[in-house]
Structures are given as structure tokens and as C-alpha cells.
Amino acid sequence: MKKVSVIVNCHNGEEYLEKCLNSILKQNFQNFEIIFFDNASNDNTKNIIKKFDDNRIKYFLSEKKLTLYHARNKALQKSSGELIAFLDVDDWWEE
């Protein structure tokens, strides 16, 4: 079974973050990693991420805000899955 890297880019997405991550974690397919790329957020994003106790979530913080294009490319460099999926922090997946 192939591993999926789910790329979640975030800049100040604390309002949506829990719903987004929970929607990924509740999927029937479980062979995935979440590459969470914090694009220099200055809200409560980092503290919310720390509440999730799941080793499939890999958190990366950018020191400066990047364009979405560059942020996604940075996140892709951190991924290890054979397949890639993108989910923006203000979106979620149905089961």
C-alpha cells in the first residue's frame, strides 16, 4: 500500500486548524503522513498543533512568510510519500 503525504500549508489558520487536521486523521485510509508547513504564523497555530499527539504529523515552521508556491515546494521537500495530496488549512475532507 502506497504512503500518502498530505501537505497542509498554513498562515494564521488557527480558526480552521483542528477541523482540518481531524478530517485527515479520521479517514479510513491510514497510511499517510501530514506535512504541516506553518508559513510564519503569528497566531496560536503552533500551540494548537502541539495538542495533536500523532507521530504522522510533521510540523515545519518557516522563519519568513513565503508565497504559496514556495511554501508548497518547501513542504514537498519534506515529504516521504509516494503520493501527494494537498489540503489547505481552511478546508477539510469528508470521511
Gaussian input, Z-matrix of N, CA and C with variables (Angstrom, degrees):
# hf/3-21g

backbone

0 1
 N
 C     1     B1
 C     2     B2     1     A1
 N     3     B3     2     A2     1     D1
 C     4     B4     3     A3     2     D2
 C     5     B5     4     A4     3     D3
 N     6     B6     5     A5     4     D4
 C     7     B7     6     A6     5     D5
 C     8     B8     7     A7     6     D6
 N     9     B9     8     A8     7     D7
 C    10    B10     9     A9     8     D8
 C    11    B11    10    A10     9     D9
 N    12    B12    11    A11    10    D10
 C    13    B13    12    A12    11    D11
 C    14    B14    13    A13    12    D12
 N    15    B15    14    A14    13    D13
 C    16    B16    15    A15    14    D14
 C    17    B17    16    A16    15    D15
 N    18    B18    17    A17    16    D16
 C    19    B19    18    A18    17    D17
 C    20    B20    19    A19    18    D18
 N    21    B21    20    A20    19    D19
 C    22    B22    21    A21    20    D20
 C    23    B23    22    A22    21    D21
 N    24    B24    23    A23    22    D22
 C    25    B25    24    A24    23    D23
 C    26    B26    25    A25    24    D24
 N    27    B27    26    A26    25    D25
 C    28    B28    27    A27    26    D26
 C    29    B29    28    A28    27    D27
 N    30    B30    29    A29    28    D28
 C    31    B31    30    A30    29    D29
 C    32    B32    31    A31    30    D30
 N    33    B33    32    A32    31    D31
 C    34    B34    33    A33    32    D32
 C    35    B35    34    A34    33    D33
 N    36    B36    35    A35    34    D34
 C    37    B37    36    A36    35    D35
 C    38    B38    37    A37    36    D36
 N    39    B39    38    A38    37    D37
 C    40    B40    39    A39    38    D38
 C    41    B41    40    A40    39    D39
 N    42    B42    41    A41    40    D40
 C    43    B43    42    A42    41    D41
 C    44    B44    43    A43    42    D42
 N    45    B45    44    A44    43    D43
 C    46    B46    45    A45    44    D44
 C    47    B47    46    A46    45    D45
 N    48    B48    47    A47    46    D46
 C    49    B49    48    A48    47    D47
 C    50    B50    49    A49    48    D48
 N    51    B51    50    A50    49    D49
 C    52    B52    51    A51    50    D50
 C    53    B53    52    A52    51    D51
 N    54    B54    53    A53    52    D52
 C    55    B55    54    A54    53    D53
 C    56    B56    55    A55    54    D54
 N    57    B57    56    A56    55    D55
 C    58    B58    57    A57    56    D56
 C    59    B59    58    A58    57    D57
 N    60    B60    59    A59    58    D58
 C    61    B61    60    A60    59    D59
 C    62    B62    61    A61    60    D60
 N    63    B63    62    A62    61    D61
 C    64    B64    63    A63    62    D62
 C    65    B65    64    A64    63    D63
 N    66    B66    65    A65    64    D64
 C    67    B67    66    A66    65    D65
 C    68    B68    67    A67    66    D66
 N    69    B69    68    A68    67    D67
 C    70    B70    69    A69    68    D68
 C    71    B71    70    A70    69    D69
 N    72    B72    71    A71    70    D70
 C    73    B73    72    A72    71    D71
 C    74    B74    73    A73    72    D72
 N    75    B75    74    A74    73    D73
 C    76    B76    75    A75    74    D74
 C    77    B77    76    A76    75    D75
 N    78    B78    77    A77    76    D76
 C    79    B79    78    A78    77    D77
 C    80    B80    79    A79    78    D78
 N    81    B81    80    A80    79    D79
 C    82    B82    81    A81    80    D80
 C    83    B83    82    A82    81    D81
 N    84    B84    83    A83    82    D82
 C    85    B85    84    A84    83    D83
 C    86    B86    85    A85    84    D84
 N    87    B87    86    A86    85    D85
 C    88    B88    87    A87    86    D86
 C    89    B89    88    A88    87    D87
 N    90    B90    89    A89    88    D88
 C    91    B91    90    A90    89    D89
 C    92    B92    91    A91    90    D90
 N    93    B93    92    A92    91    D91
 C    94    B94    93    A93    92    D92
 C    95    B95    94    A94    93    D93
 N    96    B96    95    A95    94    D94
 C    97    B97    96    A96    95    D95
 C    98    B98    97    A97    96    D96
 N    99    B99    98    A98    97    D97
 C   100   B100    99    A99    98    D98
 C   101   B101   100   A100    99    D99
 N   102   B102   101   A101   100   D100
 C   103   B103   102   A102   101   D101
 C   104   B104   103   A103   102   D102
 N   105   B105   104   A104   103   D103
 C   106   B106   105   A105   104   D104
 C   107   B107   106   A106   105   D105
 N   108   B108   107   A107   106   D106
 C   109   B109   108   A108   107   D107
 C   110   B110   109   A109   108   D108
 N   111   B111   110   A110   109   D109
 C   112   B112   111   A111   110   D110
 C   113   B113   112   A112   111   D111
 N   114   B114   113   A113   112   D112
 C   115   B115   114   A114   113   D113
 C   116   B116   115   A115   114   D114
 N   117   B117   116   A116   115   D115
 C   118   B118   117   A117   116   D116
 C   119   B119   118   A118   117   D117
 N   120   B120   119   A119   118   D118
 C   121   B121   120   A120   119   D119
 C   122   B122   121   A121   120   D120
 N   123   B123   122   A122   121   D121
 C   124   B124   123   A123   122   D122
 C   125   B125   124   A124   123   D123
 N   126   B126   125   A125   124   D124
 C   127   B127   126   A126   125   D125
 C   128   B128   127   A127   126   D126
 N   129   B129   128   A128   127   D127
 C   130   B130   129   A129   128   D128
 C   131   B131   130   A130   129   D129
 N   132   B132   131   A131   130   D130
 C   133   B133   132   A132   131   D131
 C   134   B134   133   A133   132   D132
 N   135   B135   134   A134   133   D133
 C   136   B136   135   A135   134   D134
 C   137   B137   136   A136   135   D135
 N   138   B138   137   A137   136   D136
 C   139   B139   138   A138   137   D137
 C   140   B140   139   A139   138   D138
 N   141   B141   140   A140   139   D139
 C   142   B142   141   A141   140   D140
 C   143   B143   142   A142   141   D141
 N   144   B144   143   A143   142   D142
 C   145   B145   144   A144   143   D143
 C   146   B146   145   A145   144   D144
 N   147   B147   146   A146   145   D145
 C   148   B148   147   A147   146   D146
 C   149   B149   148   A148   147   D147
 N   150   B150   149   A149   148   D148
 C   151   B151   150   A150   149   D149
 C   152   B152   151   A151   150   D150
 N   153   B153   152   A152   151   D151
 C   154   B154   153   A153   152   D152
 C   155   B155   154   A154   153   D153
 N   156   B156   155   A155   154   D154
 C   157   B157   156   A156   155   D155
 C   158   B158   157   A157   156   D156
 N   159   B159   158   A158   157   D157
 C   160   B160   159   A159   158   D158
 C   161   B161   160   A160   159   D159
 N   162   B162   161   A161   160   D160
 C   163   B163   162   A162   161   D161
 C   164   B164   163   A163   162   D162
 N   165   B165   164   A164   163   D163
 C   166   B166   165   A165   164   D164
 C   167   B167   166   A166   165   D165
 N   168   B168   167   A167   166   D166
 C   169   B169   168   A168   167   D167
 C   170   B170   169   A169   168   D168
 N   171   B171   170   A170   169   D169
 C   172   B172   171   A171   170   D170
 C   173   B173   172   A172   171   D171
 N   174   B174   173   A173   172   D172
 C   175   B175   174   A174   173   D173
 C   176   B176   175   A175   174   D174
 N   177   B177   176   A176   175   D175
 C   178   B178   177   A177   176   D176
 C   179   B179   178   A178   177   D177
 N   180   B180   179   A179   178   D178
 C   181   B181   180   A180   179   D179
 C   182   B182   181   A181   180   D180
 N   183   B183   182   A182   181   D181
 C   184   B184   183   A183   182   D182
 C   185   B185   184   A184   183   D183
 N   186   B186   185   A185   184   D184
 C   187   B187   186   A186   185   D185
 C   188   B188   187   A187   186   D186
 N   189   B189   188   A188   187   D187
 C   190   B190   189   A189   188   D188
 C   191   B191   190   A190   189   D189
 N   192   B192   191   A191   190   D190
 C   193   B193   192   A192   191   D191
 C   194   B194   193   A193   192   D192
 N   195   B195   194   A194   193   D193
 C   196   B196   195   A195   194   D194
 C   197   B197   196   A196   195   D195
 N   198   B198   197   A197   196   D196
 C   199   B199   198   A198   197   D197
 C   200   B200   199   A199   198   D198
 N   201   B201   200   A200   199   D199
 C   202   B202   201   A201   200   D200
 C   203   B203   202   A202   201   D201
 N   204   B204   203   A203   202   D202
 C   205   B205   204   A204   203   D203
 C   206   B206   205   A205   204   D204
 N   207   B207   206   A206   205   D205
 C   208   B208   207   A207   206   D206
 C   209   B209   208   A208   207   D207
 N   210   B210   209   A209   208   D208
 C   211   B211   210   A210   209   D209
 C   212   B212   211   A211   210   D210
 N   213   B213   212   A212   211   D211
 C   214   B214   213   A213   212   D212
 C   215   B215   214   A214   213   D213
 N   216   B216   215   A215   214   D214
 C   217   B217   216   A216   215   D215
 C   218   B218   217   A217   216   D216
 N   219   B219   218   A218   217   D217
 C   220   B220   219   A219   218   D218
 C   221   B221   220   A220   219   D219
 N   222   B222   221   A221   220   D220
 C   223   B223   222   A222   221   D221
 C   224   B224   223   A223   222   D222
 N   225   B225   224   A224   223   D223
 C   226   B226   225   A225   224   D224
 C   227   B227   226   A226   225   D225
 N   228   B228   227   A227   226   D226
 C   229   B229   228   A228   227   D227
 C   230   B230   229   A229   228   D228
 N   231   B231   230   A230   229   D229
 C   232   B232   231   A231   230   D230
 C   233   B233   232   A232   231   D231
 N   234   B234   233   A233   232   D232
 C   235   B235   234   A234   233   D233
 C   236   B236   235   A235   234   D234
 N   237   B237   236   A236   235   D235
 C   238   B238   237   A237   236   D236
 C   239   B239   238   A238   237   D237
 N   240   B240   239   A239   238   D238
 C   241   B241   240   A240   239   D239
 C   242   B242   241   A241   240   D240
 N   243   B243   242   A242   241   D241
 C   244   B244   243   A243   242   D242
 C   245   B245   244   A244   243   D243
 N   246   B246   245   A245   244   D244
 C   247   B247   246   A246   245   D245
 C   248   B248   247   A247   246   D246
 N   249   B249   248   A248   247   D247
 C   250   B250   249   A249   248   D248
 C   251   B251   250   A250   249   D249
 N   252   B252   251   A251   250   D250
 C   253   B253   252   A252   251   D251
 C   254   B254   253   A253   252   D252
 N   255   B255   254   A254   253   D253
 C   256   B256   255   A255   254   D254
 C   257   B257   256   A256   255   D255
 N   258   B258   257   A257   256   D256
 C   259   B259   258   A258   257   D257
 C   260   B260   259   A259   258   D258
 N   261   B261   260   A260   259   D259
 C   262   B262   261   A261   260   D260
 C   263   B263   262   A262   261   D261
 N   264   B264   263   A263   262   D262
 C   265   B265   264   A264   263   D263
 C   266   B266   265   A265   264   D264
 N   267   B267   266   A266   265   D265
 C   268   B268   267   A267   266   D266
 C   269   B269   268   A268   267   D267
 N   270   B270   269   A269   268   D268
 C   271   B271   270   A270   269   D269
 C   272   B272   271   A271   270   D270
 N   273   B273   272   A272   271   D271
 C   274   B274   273   A273   272   D272
 C   275   B275   274   A274   273   D273
 N   276   B276   275   A275   274   D274
 C   277   B277   276   A276   275   D275
 C   278   B278   277   A277   276   D276
 N   279   B279   278   A278   277   D277
 C   280   B280   279   A279   278   D278
 C   281   B281   280   A280   279   D279
 N   282   B282   281   A281   280   D280
 C   283   B283   282   A282   281   D281
 C   284   B284   283   A283   282   D282

   B1=1.4492
   B2=1.5326
   B3=1.3046
   B4=1.4627
   B5=1.5189
   B6=1.3146
   B7=1.4630
   B8=1.5283
   B9=1.3316
   B10=1.4617
   B11=1.5277
   B12=1.3213
   B13=1.4620
   B14=1.5188
   B15=1.3204
   B16=1.4600
   B17=1.5231
   B18=1.3118
   B19=1.4615
   B20=1.5239
   B21=1.3378
   B22=1.4607
   B23=1.5195
   B24=1.3256
   B25=1.4620
   B26=1.5197
   B27=1.3255
   B28=1.4573
   B29=1.5201
   B30=1.3157
   B31=1.4703
   B32=1.5198
   B33=1.3282
   B34=1.4730
   B35=1.5330
   B36=1.3252
   B37=1.4625
   B38=1.5110
   B39=1.3322
   B40=1.4652
   B41=1.5271
   B42=1.3204
   B43=1.4597
   B44=1.5302
   B45=1.3340
   B46=1.4607
   B47=1.5244
   B48=1.2930
   B49=1.4631
   B50=1.5277
   B51=1.3087
   B52=1.4620
   B53=1.5277
   B54=1.3127
   B55=1.4653
   B56=1.5251
   B57=1.3167
   B58=1.4557
   B59=1.5323
   B60=1.3309
   B61=1.4633
   B62=1.5273
   B63=1.3144
   B64=1.4672
   B65=1.5171
   B66=1.3271
   B67=1.4634
   B68=1.5291
   B69=1.3103
   B70=1.4707
   B71=1.5287
   B72=1.3091
   B73=1.4628
   B74=1.5296
   B75=1.3313
   B76=1.4633
   B77=1.5263
   B78=1.3124
   B79=1.4577
   B80=1.5259
   B81=1.3206
   B82=1.4632
   B83=1.5215
   B84=1.3085
   B85=1.4580
   B86=1.5285
   B87=1.3151
   B88=1.4597
   B89=1.5257
   B90=1.3342
   B91=1.4597
   B92=1.5382
   B93=1.3241
   B94=1.4602
   B95=1.5217
   B96=1.3111
   B97=1.4581
   B98=1.5140
   B99=1.3180
   B100=1.4592
   B101=1.5184
   B102=1.3005
   B103=1.4576
   B104=1.5204
   B105=1.3224
   B106=1.4642
   B107=1.5213
   B108=1.3292
   B109=1.4564
   B110=1.5265
   B111=1.3210
   B112=1.4634
   B113=1.5226
   B114=1.3149
   B115=1.4638
   B116=1.5330
   B117=1.3440
   B118=1.4691
   B119=1.5337
   B120=1.3218
   B121=1.4746
   B122=1.5213
   B123=1.3275
   B124=1.4709
   B125=1.5318
   B126=1.3323
   B127=1.4619
   B128=1.5315
   B129=1.2943
   B130=1.4565
   B131=1.5370
   B132=1.3164
   B133=1.4658
   B134=1.5247
   B135=1.3080
   B136=1.4681
   B137=1.5341
   B138=1.3175
   B139=1.4630
   B140=1.5217
   B141=1.3163
   B142=1.4573
   B143=1.5282
   B144=1.3111
   B145=1.4685
   B146=1.5206
   B147=1.3214
   B148=1.4717
   B149=1.5260
   B150=1.3371
   B151=1.4628
   B152=1.5290
   B153=1.3066
   B154=1.4611
   B155=1.5208
   B156=1.3198
   B157=1.4594
   B158=1.5256
   B159=1.3222
   B160=1.4534
   B161=1.5257
   B162=1.3213
   B163=1.4667
   B164=1.5220
   B165=1.3216
   B166=1.4694
   B167=1.5272
   B168=1.3252
   B169=1.4703
   B170=1.5181
   B171=1.3247
   B172=1.4542
   B173=1.5235
   B174=1.3236
   B175=1.4696
   B176=1.5230
   B177=1.3232
   B178=1.4560
   B179=1.5235
   B180=1.3212
   B181=1.4655
   B182=1.5193
   B183=1.3094
   B184=1.4597
   B185=1.5288
   B186=1.3032
   B187=1.4683
   B188=1.5185
   B189=1.3295
   B190=1.4667
   B191=1.5176
   B192=1.3270
   B193=1.4644
   B194=1.5256
   B195=1.3240
   B196=1.4576
   B197=1.5216
   B198=1.3214
   B199=1.4578
   B200=1.5235
   B201=1.3149
   B202=1.4558
   B203=1.5260
   B204=1.3047
   B205=1.4665
   B206=1.5299
   B207=1.3206
   B208=1.4651
   B209=1.5309
   B210=1.3144
   B211=1.4671
   B212=1.5271
   B213=1.3085
   B214=1.4693
   B215=1.5228
   B216=1.3081
   B217=1.4642
   B218=1.5303
   B219=1.3223
   B220=1.4746
   B221=1.5271
   B222=1.3226
   B223=1.4597
   B224=1.5271
   B225=1.3241
   B226=1.4677
   B227=1.5249
   B228=1.3174
   B229=1.4730
   B230=1.5207
   B231=1.3272
   B232=1.4679
   B233=1.5292
   B234=1.3206
   B235=1.4581
   B236=1.5243
   B237=1.3505
   B238=1.4657
   B239=1.5272
   B240=1.3174
   B241=1.4602
   B242=1.5116
   B243=1.3338
   B244=1.4741
   B245=1.5172
   B246=1.3319
   B247=1.4588
   B248=1.5261
   B249=1.3268
   B250=1.4650
   B251=1.5215
   B252=1.3221
   B253=1.4689
   B254=1.5245
   B255=1.3068
   B256=1.4608
   B257=1.5227
   B258=1.3298
   B259=1.4549
   B260=1.5241
   B261=1.3079
   B262=1.4613
   B263=1.5148
   B264=1.3163
   B265=1.4582
   B266=1.5320
   B267=1.3206
   B268=1.4655
   B269=1.5310
   B270=1.3237
   B271=1.4626
   B272=1.5285
   B273=1.3279
   B274=1.4520
   B275=1.5061
   B276=1.3323
   B277=1.4570
   B278=1.5191
   B279=1.3197
   B280=1.4567
   B281=1.5223
   B282=1.3207
   B283=1.4622
   B284=1.5070
   A1=108.71
   A2=115.88
   A3=120.27
   A4=111.48
   A5=114.22
   A6=121.64
   A7=109.37
   A8=115.75
   A9=122.08
   A10=108.85
   A11=116.38
   A12=121.82
   A13=107.39
   A14=116.10
   A15=121.54
   A16=106.87
   A17=116.37
   A18=122.84
   A19=108.50
   A20=115.78
   A21=121.34
   A22=107.57
   A23=115.62
   A24=120.75
   A25=108.98
   A26=114.97
   A27=119.42
   A28=111.08
   A29=115.93
   A30=122.20
   A31=106.10
   A32=115.16
   A33=121.89
   A34=112.06
   A35=115.39
   A36=120.16
   A37=114.23
   A38=117.43
   A39=120.09
   A40=113.31
   A41=117.44
   A42=121.53
   A43=111.90
   A44=117.66
   A45=122.53
   A46=113.31
   A47=116.89
   A48=123.30
   A49=114.03
   A50=118.28
   A51=120.38
   A52=111.76
   A53=117.30
   A54=120.43
   A55=110.77
   A56=116.93
   A57=122.10
   A58=110.63
   A59=116.97
   A60=120.25
   A61=111.99
   A62=117.38
   A63=119.71
   A64=111.54
   A65=117.50
   A66=119.71
   A67=111.01
   A68=117.76
   A69=121.03
   A70=109.51
   A71=116.61
   A72=121.53
   A73=112.69
   A74=117.92
   A75=121.66
   A76=113.75
   A77=117.91
   A78=120.50
   A79=110.80
   A80=116.58
   A81=121.08
   A82=111.01
   A83=117.60
   A84=122.44
   A85=107.73
   A86=117.03
   A87=120.07
   A88=114.57
   A89=118.94
   A90=120.19
   A91=109.34
   A92=114.57
   A93=119.61
   A94=110.33
   A95=113.44
   A96=122.45
   A97=106.66
   A98=116.76
   A99=121.29
   A100=106.96
   A101=115.80
   A102=121.68
   A103=105.83
   A104=115.64
   A105=120.61
   A106=107.86
   A107=115.80
   A108=121.78
   A109=108.86
   A110=115.16
   A111=122.76
   A112=107.61
   A113=115.16
   A114=121.88
   A115=110.65
   A116=114.38
   A117=122.69
   A118=112.53
   A119=116.02
   A120=119.88
   A121=110.62
   A122=115.51
   A123=119.82
   A124=110.19
   A125=115.47
   A126=121.17
   A127=108.66
   A128=118.83
   A129=123.84
   A130=113.16
   A131=117.06
   A132=122.00
   A133=112.72
   A134=118.01
   A135=121.06
   A136=111.50
   A137=117.92
   A138=121.31
   A139=111.81
   A140=117.16
   A141=120.68
   A142=109.84
   A143=117.02
   A144=120.95
   A145=110.92
   A146=117.01
   A147=121.10
   A148=112.47
   A149=118.01
   A150=121.90
   A151=112.25
   A152=117.31
   A153=121.77
   A154=108.67
   A155=115.37
   A156=121.29
   A157=108.63
   A158=115.67
   A159=120.95
   A160=107.74
   A161=116.92
   A162=119.83
   A163=113.23
   A164=117.47
   A165=119.41
   A166=111.93
   A167=117.02
   A168=120.74
   A169=108.16
   A170=115.08
   A171=121.22
   A172=108.01
   A173=115.19
   A174=121.99
   A175=109.81
   A176=116.24
   A177=122.62
   A178=108.33
   A179=116.01
   A180=122.46
   A181=109.96
   A182=115.80
   A183=121.17
   A184=108.50
   A185=116.59
   A186=120.58
   A187=112.45
   A188=116.14
   A189=119.60
   A190=108.73
   A191=116.32
   A192=121.20
   A193=109.39
   A194=114.35
   A195=121.94
   A196=109.38
   A197=116.65
   A198=119.72
   A199=107.79
   A200=117.46
   A201=120.89
   A202=110.64
   A203=117.03
   A204=122.11
   A205=110.73
   A206=117.04
   A207=120.80
   A208=111.63
   A209=117.44
   A210=120.79
   A211=110.40
   A212=117.59
   A213=120.20
   A214=111.34
   A215=116.67
   A216=118.90
   A217=111.50
   A218=117.42
   A219=120.83
   A220=109.98
   A221=117.07
   A222=121.22
   A223=110.91
   A224=117.12
   A225=120.57
   A226=111.53
   A227=116.76
   A228=120.66
   A229=111.78
   A230=117.59
   A231=122.63
   A232=112.28
   A233=117.27
   A234=120.78
   A235=111.87
   A236=115.04
   A237=120.04
   A238=112.45
   A239=117.78
   A240=121.11
   A241=112.87
   A242=114.69
   A243=119.84
   A244=110.90
   A245=116.10
   A246=122.04
   A247=108.72
   A248=116.33
   A249=122.49
   A250=109.05
   A251=115.27
   A252=121.13
   A253=107.47
   A254=116.62
   A255=122.01
   A256=109.10
   A257=116.01
   A258=121.40
   A259=107.23
   A260=116.77
   A261=119.68
   A262=109.44
   A263=116.50
   A264=121.88
   A265=113.12
   A266=117.84
   A267=119.82
   A268=112.43
   A269=116.30
   A270=122.46
   A271=109.26
   A272=116.29
   A273=120.56
   A274=108.84
   A275=114.14
   A276=121.66
   A277=110.35
   A278=115.10
   A279=120.05
   A280=107.46
   A281=116.66
   A282=120.51
   A283=110.45
   D1=128.85
   D2=-178.26
   D3=-74.10
   D4=146.82
   D5=177.34
   D6=-88.72
   D7=138.31
   D8=178.88
   D9=-108.17
   D10=131.70
   D11=170.82
   D12=-98.63
   D13=118.42
   D14=178.49
   D15=-97.82
   D16=114.89
   D17=-179.01
   D18=-91.62
   D19=119.15
   D20=176.33
   D21=-118.87
   D22=111.49
   D23=175.46
   D24=-94.20
   D25=141.45
   D26=-175.74
   D27=-144.62
   D28=133.31
   D29=166.54
   D30=-135.36
   D31=109.88
   D32=-179.98
   D33=53.49
   D34=53.39
   D35=-177.50
   D36=-107.14
   D37=25.88
   D38=-174.92
   D39=-54.74
   D40=-31.05
   D41=-176.80
   D42=-64.58
   D43=-30.56
   D44=-172.78
   D45=-111.47
   D46=-12.40
   D47=-167.64
   D48=-55.37
   D49=-50.45
   D50=-177.04
   D51=-63.07
   D52=-43.14
   D53=179.58
   D54=-63.56
   D55=-40.76
   D56=179.21
   D57=-61.82
   D58=-54.13
   D59=-176.92
   D60=-66.13
   D61=-40.63
   D62=178.02
   D63=-62.18
   D64=-34.89
   D65=179.82
   D66=-66.61
   D67=-30.09
   D68=176.41
   D69=-75.79
   D70=-47.66
   D71=-175.84
   D72=-64.20
   D73=-24.57
   D74=-178.05
   D75=-89.61
   D76=5.62
   D77=179.21
   D78=-68.81
   D79=151.33
   D80=175.49
   D81=-65.79
   D82=-40.42
   D83=176.82
   D84=-74.29
   D85=126.13
   D86=-172.68
   D87=-119.25
   D88=0.82
   D89=-179.31
   D90=-89.18
   D91=75.71
   D92=-177.45
   D93=-145.55
   D94=164.47
   D95=167.72
   D96=-125.76
   D97=151.78
   D98=174.33
   D99=-109.90
   D100=118.32
   D101=174.01
   D102=-95.37
   D103=101.52
   D104=-177.62
   D105=-96.60
   D106=111.24
   D107=-177.44
   D108=-104.21
   D109=105.01
   D110=179.29
   D111=-83.93
   D112=107.86
   D113=-174.65
   D114=-87.31
   D115=66.16
   D116=175.29
   D117=60.54
   D118=43.89
   D119=177.65
   D120=-65.44
   D121=147.61
   D122=175.43
   D123=-123.32
   D124=25.21
   D125=175.41
   D126=-109.21
   D127=-150.78
   D128=-174.77
   D129=-92.89
   D130=15.78
   D131=-175.88
   D132=-53.59
   D133=-51.00
   D134=-175.68
   D135=-60.57
   D136=-41.06
   D137=179.49
   D138=-67.07
   D139=-35.40
   D140=178.50
   D141=-67.96
   D142=-43.46
   D143=178.71
   D144=-59.07
   D145=-40.25
   D146=-178.52
   D147=-61.45
   D148=-23.35
   D149=179.64
   D150=-71.35
   D151=-22.00
   D152=-178.97
   D153=-83.37
   D154=117.67
   D155=-178.23
   D156=-102.30
   D157=74.42
   D158=-178.40
   D159=-142.96
   D160=119.11
   D161=-175.52
   D162=-71.60
   D163=-4.23
   D164=174.68
   D165=-80.33
   D166=-12.62
   D167=178.52
   D168=-90.64
   D169=119.59
   D170=179.05
   D171=-114.47
   D172=117.88
   D173=-172.93
   D174=-99.40
   D175=130.51
   D176=176.36
   D177=-131.30
   D178=132.89
   D179=-178.51
   D180=-111.76
   D181=127.13
   D182=174.09
   D183=-87.35
   D184=134.36
   D185=-179.89
   D186=-71.65
   D187=-24.89
   D188=177.45
   D189=-135.47
   D190=154.42
   D191=-178.29
   D192=-71.51
   D193=129.72
   D194=179.81
   D195=-110.68
   D196=161.42
   D197=171.18
   D198=-65.41
   D199=157.13
   D200=-179.47
   D201=-57.25
   D202=-40.70
   D203=178.54
   D204=-56.26
   D205=-50.09
   D206=-179.35
   D207=-69.24
   D208=-38.16
   D209=178.66
   D210=-63.26
   D211=-42.15
   D212=178.29
   D213=-65.09
   D214=-39.97
   D215=178.01
   D216=-64.52
   D217=-39.87
   D218=176.75
   D219=-62.21
   D220=-43.59
   D221=179.18
   D222=-64.36
   D223=-40.99
   D224=178.14
   D225=-58.98
   D226=-36.58
   D227=179.10
   D228=-64.44
   D229=-22.94
   D230=-178.72
   D231=-90.60
   D232=-10.15
   D233=-173.57
   D234=-81.85
   D235=154.32
   D236=178.92
   D237=-127.74
   D238=4.03
   D239=-179.11
   D240=-79.50
   D241=157.84
   D242=175.54
   D243=-79.69
   D244=-23.53
   D245=178.22
   D246=-120.75
   D247=150.18
   D248=-177.60
   D249=-122.65
   D250=135.57
   D251=173.00
   D252=-129.79
   D253=144.78
   D254=178.24
   D255=-113.14
   D256=135.74
   D257=173.76
   D258=-141.50
   D259=115.56
   D260=178.41
   D261=-71.63
   D262=151.39
   D263=-172.66
   D264=-61.24
   D265=-23.99
   D266=179.94
   D267=-94.79
   D268=16.99
   D269=176.84
   D270=-123.02
   D271=168.86
   D272=176.82
   D273=-151.76
   D274=163.20
   D275=177.86
   D276=-105.64
   D277=141.18
   D278=170.18
   D279=-78.50
   D280=158.14
   D281=-179.26
   D282=-65.65

